[in-house]
Amino acid sequence: MENGSRHVLKPMDSEQLREYGHRMVDFIADYYKTIESFPVLSQVQPGYLHNLLPDSAPDHPETVEQVLDDVKTKILPGVTHWQSPNFFAYYPSNSSVAGFLGEMLSAGLGIVGFSWVTSPAATELEMIVLDWLAKLLNLPEHFLCKGNGGGVIQGSASEAILVVMIAARDKVLRSAGKNSLGKLVVYSSDQTHSALQKACQIAGIHPENCRVLKADSSTNYALRPELLQEAVSRDLEAGLIPFFLCGNVGTTSSAAVDPLAALGKIAKSNEIWFHVDAAYAGSACICPEYRQYIDGVETADSFNMNAHKWFLTNFDCSLLWVKDQHALTEALSTNPEFLKNKASQANLVVDYKDWQIPLGRRFRSLKLWMVLRLYGAETLKNYIRNHIKLAKDLEQLVSQDPNFEVITPRIFSLVCFRMVPIDDDENKCNSRNLELLEAVNSSGKLFISHTALSGKIVLRCAIGAPLTEEKHVKETWKVIQEKASYLLRK
């Protein structure tokens, strides 16, 4: 008995947590202090970790020191450093002291807040902070929780698109009949995130009923309302049912902004659910001078932005507001006996399990609450303005170099550019830009990504990492110029 008791596990011992927690915070703080010493893009080969770790779990406990040593020597070489000041690929995924503390508190409390009764504070804080942010964005009142609408935290913009598409689908099918699924049509520009395509696949929308409308440089890759109107009219004549439109504020490729008011007008007159995806650029719209880019949001049925992209809130924290919460709950709610309780049965509370795909959910609002309280709205606005200024400076540097050109006018903190073609040879130009991308990223000094616009390979430099300063942007441009000069001499 005595022998066996030595092996009784106490997984949450307060004193051990205090000791290990201090070590872990020190480890992470040291990581941030030295983050610039790592190659930004991991340079390992596929399968590298299988050769470094044992093929089965340990039978007996190991020490925290052993684990952290392995993190240093085996895990970190395989990490791409998203929080590096020289990370300019994709869009940012912000981390911050406030976000980290909120994440720590959420993990420490360890609640699973799927319904109000499982932790009333989790539901109510989420409603409150989503209202706070809706007011910062100057969203219409119907997105606030006091009416029929409200906000909810999803895991990602992909989940947000999926849940509103399912809500829109079921709303239409309730009146048109379940056999009408094959007639439902979805609309977007060809610049819309691939999350829309995945949502269509999951929601059972027939691939031939997905209208991907071409956007080009004449509108800086925004969707033209007349193209949408033509497509909707054709589908109505063919006896199909237009039911879902996705508009963008800050597309992934080039941060293009669709004309929300004009698109919303078409959607409204045809009873189409209008979803606005502002995953990246929504954060900038808390600044009064950028609020214009979501003008027309009052015509939308749903609006989404990722606080985990550019709003200092650690992943995951995707904010979704809906005009009609009942459309969501009618499509997604379940009510098994084991989850029944007085507050829910009396319809007195919000149960967020009915606003999302999974049942379980973490206390994510703590992170956003911490960020809003520890930084305040004015500091957050200036944080975003600083990144936009740095992007403006980079755009200037690019336009001053005859070997490069800016491809789309910069609106927020994304700069799209490329090496110019020689002798009008676009194919060679595309190859050279991909070579430049490879050379820059394999240097380990920075990480940028690429896209294709109208058949042109374009390099993307998205400024938005919390640690990025002017010196990092200047050094990045210097590295890009050096690598380009080498390619031009080849």
N, C-alpha and C positions, 0 to 999 in steps of 0.2 A: 504493500500500500504506500509506504513511505517513498519507495523507489519510483512508483508510478506518479506520485504527486509532483515530482520534480519537473515532469513534462506537461503539467497543466498549463495551457496557454491563457495568458491574460492579454487579449489583443488591444484593449484600450486602457492602459494603465496611465494615470495622470502624470506621474513623475517621469515615466519613460517617454511619454509624449513631449513633456517639457524639454527633456534632454535631447531627444532625437530631432524635435522641431527646431531647436536652436541650431543644431548642426545642419539641418536641411536649408534653413533660411540663410545661414552663412554660405553654404555651398552655392545657392542660387544667386546670392548677392555677389559672390566672387565671380560667378559665371558672367553676370552683367558687366562687372568691372573689366573683365578680360575678353569680352565678346569680339572685339575687333582683331584679336590675335588668331581667330579661327578662319579657315576658308569659308566664305559665305555659303557657297553651294557645296554640299558634300561631294567628295571626290572618290568615294568607295565604289566598288564593283558589285553588281547584283549577287546576293548570296553570301556577302562578306561575313555576316554575323554568325551564320551557321558554323563557320570554322573556328569561331572564338568562344562560343558558349557551349556547355555540355548538352547532350541530347535528352536529358531527363532532369526533373526537378530535384533539389536536394532533399535528403531524408531528414536532416537535422538542421537547426537554425544556423544562419550565418550572421555575421556582425554587420552593422550599418556601414562601418569602415570598408568592409569587403565589397559591399554593394556599390558604395560611392566610388571606390577605386575602379570598379568595372564600368561605371557610368563614364568616368573620365577617359579610360583607355579604350573602351569598346563601343560605348553608345555614342558619345559626342562626335567621334569621327564620322558616324553615319547620320548626323543631324545637319539639316540645312537650317541656317540660323536666321529665322524669320524676324527676330527682334534686333538683328544687326543694323547699325545705321547705314550699311551699304547694301541692304536688301531693297531692291526696286522692282522685283518681279511681281506678276499677277496684280493683286491689290494688297494693301497692308493687312496684317492681322495684329492689331494693337494689344500690347500688354502694358500694365502699369502697376505701380505700388498699390493704388486703390483697388484696381481690378483683382490683383493677386490676393489682397487681404479679404476681399469679398468671397473669392473662390475658396480661400482657406476656411473662412467662417462657415460657408455652405458645406464644405467637406466635414468640418468639425461637428456641426449640428446633425448632419446625416439624415435629414428628413426626406421623405418621398411624398411631395405635396400634390397628389393627383386630384384630390377634392378638398373643399374648404375645411372639412372636419379633420382631415389628416394633419393639418397645421394651418389654422386660420391666418396667421401672420404671413405665411408664404403667398397665399392667394391675394390677400389684401394689399401687401406691399407691392406685388406685381401690378395690380390695378392702379395703385397710386403713382408708381414711377413711370408707368406707360402714359398716364395722364400728364405727368410733369413734362415728359419729352414731347408729347403731342402739342402741349402749349408752347414749348420752346420752338417747335417747327411751325407754329401757327396753323395747325391742322384744323379742319372744320369741326364744329362741336359734335357732329354725329359720330365722330371717332372716339369720343370720350366715354368713360364707363357709366356715366350717369343716365344715359339714354338707352337706345336699342343696340348701340355699337359697343366698341371697347377695344382694348389692346391685350396682346398675349405674347409671351416670349416663346419663340420656336428655336430649334437647334440651328437652322440655316435658312437662307433664302429659298433653297430648293424645297424644304419642308413647307415653307409659307406658300409657295406657288401651288404645291400639291394640295394642301388643305383647302385653299380657296377654290381651286378648280373642282374638287370633289363637291364642295358646297354649291358651286354654280351648276354643276352637272345635275345633282339631285334636285335642285330647285326647278330646273327646266323639265326634268323627267317626271316630276310630280304632276305637272300640267299636260305635258306632251305624251306621257305614257312611256313605260319602261322599254318598249320595243323601238323607241326613237333614238337609242344610243348611237346607232350607225349614221344618224343624220346630223349629229352635233359637230359644229365647226369652230376651230380655234384660230385666232389671228395674232400675228406678231410680225415685227420686222426680222430680217435675216441677221440682225445684230443682237437679238435677244439671247440671253444665256441658255446653254444647252439644258439647264434645269427644266425649262418649259417642255422640251421634247420628252424628257424622262417622265415628267408629270403626266403628259398625254399618254405615254405607254402604260403607266400604272393605272390611270383613270379609265383606260379602255377606249380612248378616242382613236378612231380609225386613222392610220397614217395619212391616207389620201384626203382626210378632212382637216389637215393642219396647213393653214395658209401662211407660208413664210414669205413675206412681201419684201421685195428688194429695196434696200436703201443704198444711196450712193453719195459721192462727194458733193453733189449739187446742194444737198441739205446737211452737209457734214454728218452723214450717216444717220440722220433722224428719219423716222417713218413719215411718209407723205400722207396726209389725211385723205386726199383724193384717191390714192391707191387702195386704201382701206375701204372707202365708200364703194368703189367699183367692185371689189371682191365680195363685199357683203351683198350688194345688189344682185350680182351673178348667182350667189348661193341661194338667195331667197327665191329667185326665179326658177332655180333648179329644184325647189322644194326642200332645201336643206334648212337647218336651224342654226344660225350664228349664235353662239352662246358665251364665248370667252375671248377677251382681248387683253394682251399683256403689253403695257407701255413701259418705257425705260427712262430713268433719270440717271445717266452715267453708265452707258453700256460697257461690257467687259473689254471689248477690243479698243475702243477709242473714247470712252466717256461721253458718247453722244446723248443728247437729250431730246426725247420725243415731244411733240406739241400736245401736251396733256389736254388742254381745254378743247381743242378741235377734235381730238380723238374721242374724248369723253362725250362730246355732243352726239357724235355718230353712234357711240355705244348706247347712250341713253335712249335715242330715238328708235333703236332696234332691240331694246331690252337685252343688251349684251353685258355680262359682268365685266367690269373694267378694273383690272389689277395693275397697280403701279409698282414696278421693281426699282427701288432706289437704294439697293443694297450697299453700294459704295458711296455714292454722292449724296445720299440723304443726310449724312452727318453735316456736310457743309451748309445745308439749308437752315441750320440754326442761326447762321450769320445773316443779318437782315439783307446784306448786299447780294446774297446767293439764294435767298428765299424765292426769287422770281422763277427759278428753275423748276419749282413744283407748283407754280401757278396753274390752276385747272385741277388740282388734286381734289377740289370739292365735288368734281364729277365722278370720282373714283368710288368703287365699292370696297376696295381694299388697298392698303399702302404698306410697303415693307422697306425697312432699312436695317443694316447690320451694325449694331453697336460694337461688335467685335472686329469690325474692319478698321474704322478710323475714329473711334470714339473711346479709346483707352479702356475698353471693357474686355477682359480676357475671353477668348473663345470658350463656349459658344453662347451667343446672346443676340438672336435675330428678332427684331421687333416687328410685329404684324398688327395693324389696326384694321378692323372691319366695320362697315357701316351697319350691318345687320348680323348680330351675333347668333340669332336664331337660325339663319341659313347654315352656319357652321355646326351648331349643336344638333340640328335635325339630321344632318348628314353623318355626324361622327359620334353621337352619344350612345352609350350602352348603360344598362341599369340592372346588373345582376344582383341577386338577393344579398350577397356578401358585401356589397358596397352601399347598400341602402342605409340612410340615416335621416334623422328628423329635419335637419337644416336643408338638405338637398330635396327631400320629399315635399317640404313646404315651399320650395322654390324661392328661398330667401337669399341664396348665395350663388356665386359663380363656382362651377367645378371645371377647372381647366383641362381635365382629362377629356372633356367633350369638345375641346377646341384644337385637338392635335391628333396625330396618328398613334403614338404609344399611350399606355396608361400611365406609367411612372414618369416623374419629372423632378428635376433638381431645384433647389432654392436659388435660381439664377438671378432673381431680382436683387439679391443682396449685392452682387457685383456692380450693377448699374446704380443702385442707391449709393454705394460707397463712392463711385466715380463722381456722381453729381454733387455729393456733399463735400468730399475732400478737395475737389477742384473748383466747383462752381461754374455756372454757365459762361461768365465772361472769360475765365481762363481757358475753357474748352473752345470758345470761339477763336481766341487768339492762337491757340495751338493749331487749329485748322488753317487759319489765315497764314501762319508761318510756313506751313507746307506748300500752300498755294503760291506764296511769294518765291519760295525756293524753286518751284516748278517753272514759274515765270522767268526766273534768272536762267534756268537751264534752257528753256525755249529760246531765249535771247542768244545764248552761246551757240546753240545748234544753228540758228538762222544766220549767224555771222561767219560760219565755216562753209566755204564754197563746195566742200566735199559732201556736205549733208543737206538735207531739206526736212522741214517740219511738214508732216503729211496732213494732219487735221489741226485746226486751231485749238489751242489748249483752253479748256474752260475751268477745270478744277486743278488737281495736282498730278495729272497724267500727261506726259509728253510723248507723242508718237512721231517717230522720225526714221530716216533711213539714209544710207549712203546713196548719192545720186547715181543714176545710170550713166555709163560711158557709151557714147555713140548710140544712144537711144535703145540699147540692148537690155530689155526688161528681164529676160531670163537670166542673163549673166548677173544683172543687178540683184535679183532675188537670191541667187547662189552666193554672191559676195556678202550680202547682208546676213545670211545664215552662217557663213564662215566667221563674220565679225562677232555674231552672237556667241558662237562656240568659243572663239578666242578670248572674249571678254569674260565669259562665265568660268572657263577652265582656269583662268588666272587665279581664281579664288578671292580676288580683291572686291568683287561685287557680283550681284546677280540681277540680270534684267530678263525680260521675256519677250515674246514676239507674237504677232498676229498676221492675218492677211486681210487687206482692204482693197477691194476691186482688183484682185489678182496680184497686188503688190505685197511683198514681205516687208513688214513694218516692225521696227523695234519699239518696245514699250518701256518707259521708265516711269514707274509709279512712285511718287515720293509720299511717304506717310508713316515711316517707322518712327516710333517715339524718340529714338536717340539721334535721328538724322539732323545734322547741322549744315550750314553753308559750306564748310570745309569738305564735307563728305561729297556733296554734289559737285564741287569744283574738281576734286580728285577723281571722281567717277568719270567726268567728262574728259579729263586728261588721259585716263586709261583707254577710253573708247577712241579718242583721237590717235593715240599711239598705236593701238592695234589696227586701226583703219589705215594709217600711214604704211604700216608693214605690208598689209594686203595690197595696197595700191602699188607698192614697189616690186611685188612678186612678179 
